[in-house]
Amino acid sequence: MELKKLTDRIYYLPHEPEADRPMLAYVKGDRLSLAIDAGYSSLHVKDFYEAIEAADFRKPDFTAITHWHYDHTFGMHAIKGVSIAHKKTNEFLRSQQEKAEDPSYIEILKNEDEHFRKEYCGQKELNIVLSDFEFSDEITLNLGNVTARIFHTVSPHSEDTTCIYIPEEKLLFLGDSTSEDFFNGGYMDKEKMASLIRTIDSTDCEYCVLSHCEPLKKEYLLEYLKNMTSYTYVTLRERPELKEKAAAWFHSKWNVPEAAYLACMDMYLAHKTEYGWYLCLDQEEIAGGLGVIENDFHDRKDLTPNICAVYTEEKYRCKGIAGRLLELAVDDLRIKGITPVYLITDHQGFYERYGWEFLCMVQGDDEPDMTRMYIHK
Ligand SMILES: [Zn+2]
């Protein structure tokens, strides 16, 4: 894959959804160069460096780390030049090193995470290193007519979040900072998010760069994040008065009779089943929703229960709402001892992002073609 040009001085190797590799960026000064993030593995570093060479650039003199997560740091042993990380990043990496003393740790990670499994396919060892240079608040690098301000900030994603601001290019690298904390059950700390929003707001930048998507205009990202924090996620048991409204809403989306939804919801509200209904609300408006039923109209009656009626209103799409509703439902069921959970869909690549795996094809009732069945273990 080739480097993409973002500005005259900034290039990047795009994120790769297959193994969920984050994007790796290259900041080209007149004298020195800086890479942002070390990548998932030595293979990821190799791909990055090959793209750098193909563009006729030098290998990076520095590599700054945005946070400790595997996909950003486990390639650090393979980089050239000086690595730079926040002291908390190194603390986290030290604890990863300790875990990796057990040779089976790599297999544990492969089992837990299908992206890790893809990135480390056929590999038996991890090589986790700490950074060469450690900072606690912020440092500024002068790369030659371009500077990089590397600073620690509060974010909902991880405690060691580091951002990199390039003032001359009006660009802010945010790593994964705007996402929830995957190592804390996907928890989204709204206060930390509000603090991060203030940080972004007060930074004089045009574009923001997140590790797992394409660069975004600052205003667009801010609008998206402000939206994100204004939604509430509820189960129907928490808001039983929404039953009629929710049944009418699901009916309008899926054409299943309203009475069928009401019957399932009544059973759930009366505690006759733990198969629940979950809603995302923007004020009092339903922005998205889903339910859990025994069987979502297909021939594999043994694969139960099923998530059904997953829907997000058009104007609320691409804000991670369906993903959070899925997590909410899966976690809620798991607490009640109901696992695994299944769903059928024609989408590919969406459910995988939330820990679902393709299981098999099933025959939907009265459907001409087979449909895809997913499992969440
Ligand atoms: Zn991360």
Residues whose N, C-alpha, C, O or C-beta is under 5 A from the ligand:
A	BS01	ZN	H69 D176
